[in-house]
Structure formats: C-alpha cells, structure tokens
C-alpha cells in the first residue's frame, strides 16, 4: 500500500505547530511535506495557510489535487455555537447538528462565499466552506490552525469545548487517505459494567448471554470491568459466553489488586511492566 503525502505551504512562521502535523500523521499514516510554494506534483493533497482567503479560493479552484485552504486570522476567543449544514457534503453524524463550542476561535470574516457550500457556521459567520471541482474538491477553513504545544495532543483540541479548528483538518486528511485507510467503526457505542461477578452466567440483572445478543442485534459493544483476582472463580459457562461472543463482549482490566488509584500511582517503567506481567499471568 502506497503511503499518501500532503504538501503544506505556510509562509507564516510558527502558525502550524509541528505537533499538529505529527499527530495527524500518527493518526492517519499520511506523510506531510513542507513546501515553499503550492506545487501539486508528487503529492496527493495540498494544505495552504493564507491571510487572503478570497484570492486563495480563486487561485485553487482548479487545483489538480484535493486542497484545504486555512485562513490565518489570528486567534480570537469566541463562544458562539457551531451549526452544521444539513447537506450531503457534511458527515452524516454532524449533518444538521448544532453544538456548543465555548472555547472555540472566531472565524475570519468572509462576506462572499464565492459559490461554495457552507458546511459549518460559527454563530452567523461561515467557518468551513467547500467547492466541488475536478481535482478532488477545495475546502476553506476560516478558523486558525489549532496551536498544539510540543507535549500536547490532538484530543486537547477536539472535545466538548473546542473542535472546529481541527475538524476540517481531520476530514481533509481522511479524504486524502482514501478508503484504504481508517474506516468508521460500525459499532456506535461501548457500554461498561463495573465489577459484576463472573462466578455465574448472570449477576443480578446482568445476564452476560443476553447482553451479548443485544449487542449483536444493536451494533454496540459491552465491556465488563474486572481485576484478575476475580477471574480465578469464573465459571466455565461464563468463560464460554465471553469466548463465543468475543466480538461484542470483552473484559476490561482496570487494576491488579483492586486498590485505590492503583494504576495511576507514580513508578518506574520497570515497575509498571512487572505489574502488567502479573496481570497477564493472573488472568
């Protein structure tokens, strides 16, 4: 499988953090190449950071590869809700949805969408616009690139308080990566039950066989939180249920001796490795 590559053009020093590119590369398997000019040769997509979105759109409408333009308006905090359009270009999970974003940034102002389809609004401003064209599509993200510090993570900018600055990047990288990359999980949820006994196939109202059948029918997963010492008394029938339904039913080990904050205590890598080894041996 050939590794896809995306060319990045950013004439503004420090506006795209290295950790952002590292995180996207780790998540997707795509390689990023920093370019001095937007040359589509030998890349599968382009990301261009610009301070003149209107002019950039006019320049890249005929780009031969998928292109993401990112406005660099400067970071200004904004608490307006994010409203996604109810059109096919928006992922089905977000189509027509309005979400609060109290920690988000204000999009650059753009009075004319130049014939593009607005995928998302931040308050009354267009925040993400798409143009369909022969080269694979042109997107314009009007929020600034997420500033991820060297020890930061993508998920710090993709949660309940902020997400819109990162979302167009994730969508674009996934699109360039193509169908041979990450595919959405068909299971839409994981339900966790904390510490029911495995000594019998049923613990109170928790019937492991019934849970597995329900998970299979409704496309979700069930995890039973446990510790290795509790597995010593598991019945043969209970163990068989977990083996037979392993695609929808699993065990989630959340400790070794079941002590408070046991796995969050400071310790050397060797100590943690020894604990993991003991958990495996006990299980």
Secondary structure as the mmCIF struct_conf table of DSSP 4:
data_model
#
loop_
_struct_conf.conf_type_id
_struct_conf.id
_struct_conf.beg_label_comp_id
_struct_conf.beg_label_asym_id
_struct_conf.beg_label_seq_id
_struct_conf.end_label_comp_id
_struct_conf.end_label_asym_id
_struct_conf.end_label_seq_id
HELX_LH_PP_P HELX_LH_PP_P1 UNK A 2 UNK A 4
STRN STRN1 UNK A 5 UNK A 10
BEND BEND1 UNK A 12 UNK A 12
TURN_TY1_P TURN_TY1_P1 UNK A 13 UNK A 14
BEND BEND2 UNK A 15 UNK A 16
HELX_RH_AL_P HELX_RH_AL_P1 UNK A 18 UNK A 28
STRN STRN2 UNK A 31 UNK A 34
BEND BEND3 UNK A 36 UNK A 37
TURN_TY1_P TURN_TY1_P2 UNK A 41 UNK A 42
BEND BEND4 UNK A 44 UNK A 44
STRN STRN3 UNK A 45 UNK A 50
BEND BEND5 UNK A 51 UNK A 51
HELX_RH_AL_P HELX_RH_AL_P2 UNK A 53 UNK A 60
TURN_TY1_P TURN_TY1_P3 UNK A 61 UNK A 62
BEND BEND6 UNK A 64 UNK A 65
STRN STRN4 UNK A 66 UNK A 71
STRN STRN5 UNK A 77 UNK A 78
HELX_LH_PP_P HELX_LH_PP_P2 UNK A 80 UNK A 81
STRN STRN6 UNK A 82 UNK A 84
BEND BEND7 UNK A 86 UNK A 87
TURN_TY1_P TURN_TY1_P4 UNK A 88 UNK A 89
BEND BEND8 UNK A 90 UNK A 90
TURN_TY1_P TURN_TY1_P5 UNK A 92 UNK A 96
STRN STRN7 UNK A 98 UNK A 99
TURN_TY1_P TURN_TY1_P6 UNK A 102 UNK A 103
STRN STRN8 UNK A 104 UNK A 105
HELX_LH_PP_P HELX_LH_PP_P3 UNK A 106 UNK A 109
BEND BEND9 UNK A 111 UNK A 111
TURN_TY1_P TURN_TY1_P7 UNK A 114 UNK A 115
HELX_LH_PP_P HELX_LH_PP_P4 UNK A 116 UNK A 116
STRN STRN9 UNK A 117 UNK A 122
TURN_TY1_P TURN_TY1_P8 UNK A 123 UNK A 124
STRN STRN10 UNK A 125 UNK A 131
TURN_TY1_P TURN_TY1_P9 UNK A 134 UNK A 135
BEND BEND10 UNK A 136 UNK A 136
STRN STRN11 UNK A 138 UNK A 141
BEND BEND11 UNK A 143 UNK A 143
HELX_LH_PP_P HELX_LH_PP_P5 UNK A 144 UNK A 146
TURN_TY1_P TURN_TY1_P10 UNK A 150 UNK A 151
HELX_RH_3T_P HELX_RH_3T_P1 UNK A 154 UNK A 157
BEND BEND12 UNK A 158 UNK A 161
HELX_RH_AL_P HELX_RH_AL_P3 UNK A 164 UNK A 177
TURN_TY1_P TURN_TY1_P11 UNK A 179 UNK A 180
BEND BEND13 UNK A 181 UNK A 181
BEND BEND14 UNK A 186 UNK A 186
STRN STRN12 UNK A 190 UNK A 194
BEND BEND15 UNK A 199 UNK A 201
STRN STRN13 UNK A 202 UNK A 203
TURN_TY1_P TURN_TY1_P12 UNK A 204 UNK A 205
STRN STRN14 UNK A 206 UNK A 207
HELX_RH_AL_P HELX_RH_AL_P4 UNK A 208 UNK A 218
TURN_TY1_P TURN_TY1_P13 UNK A 219 UNK A 219
STRN STRN15 UNK A 221 UNK A 226
HELX_RH_AL_P HELX_RH_AL_P5 UNK A 228 UNK A 231
TURN_TY1_P TURN_TY1_P14 UNK A 232 UNK A 233
HELX_RH_AL_P HELX_RH_AL_P6 UNK A 236 UNK A 244
TURN_TY1_P TURN_TY1_P15 UNK A 245 UNK A 248
STRN STRN16 UNK A 249 UNK A 253
BEND BEND16 UNK A 256 UNK A 257
TURN_TY1_P TURN_TY1_P16 UNK A 260 UNK A 261
HELX_RH_3T_P HELX_RH_3T_P2 UNK A 262 UNK A 264
BEND BEND17 UNK A 265 UNK A 265
HELX_RH_AL_P HELX_RH_AL_P7 UNK A 269 UNK A 282
#
